[in-house]
């Protein structure tokens, strides 16, 4: 069984960050061009990080095989956890 997490919440956060960046840029422009430029850099970095996180969700799905919960971490790494352990900690 293949489980793909829903990236909808992260898309909403990305949209909110973009919507927040525009008025903050104009607010920071009142304080000076350096503050406005730093705001743009931080918001751009945040957007790139969230886009990368969305791609990681799509490219690294979680599989359930029998009693194991499997997640592939790169080309040669595999994380395997017993399902009873996961349900006991929830």
Order of alpha helices (4+ residues) and beta strands (2+ residues): beta-alpha-alpha-beta-beta-beta-alpha
